[in-house]
């Protein structure tokens, strides 16, 4: 059974920002932006910084088109850490040294267990990324 949809997350990062190596053979960008359109209405934009393999939300912006705005309950229940974890998983790349630099390629299905460990280390807990659809 598929997990209940929590919304979609689009992650943006520049290739020149890649340079954090959480584990041999894997690389993350120093900074990225996650834009999550949650199924219950709000859009959450998170500016993320990665230092020494740890991902941190630096800026969080919440917007909605709902006439009543955003209430405290909605704010308290925003899955910010899961959005950050989804962004890290989305931008995690395999890195192979080549003459003059690195060759980056997307992680493979066979990397799933190792990728989960890297994401857990980056966010500091066992994230719940299921239900978020990653979009380009």
Secondary structure by P-SEA (a helix, b strand, c coil): ccccccbbbbbbbbcccccccccccbbbbccbbbbbbcccbbbbbbbcccccccccccbbbbbbcccccccaaaaaacaaaaaaaaaaaaabbbbbbcccbbbbbcccccaaaaaaaaaaaaaccccccccccccc
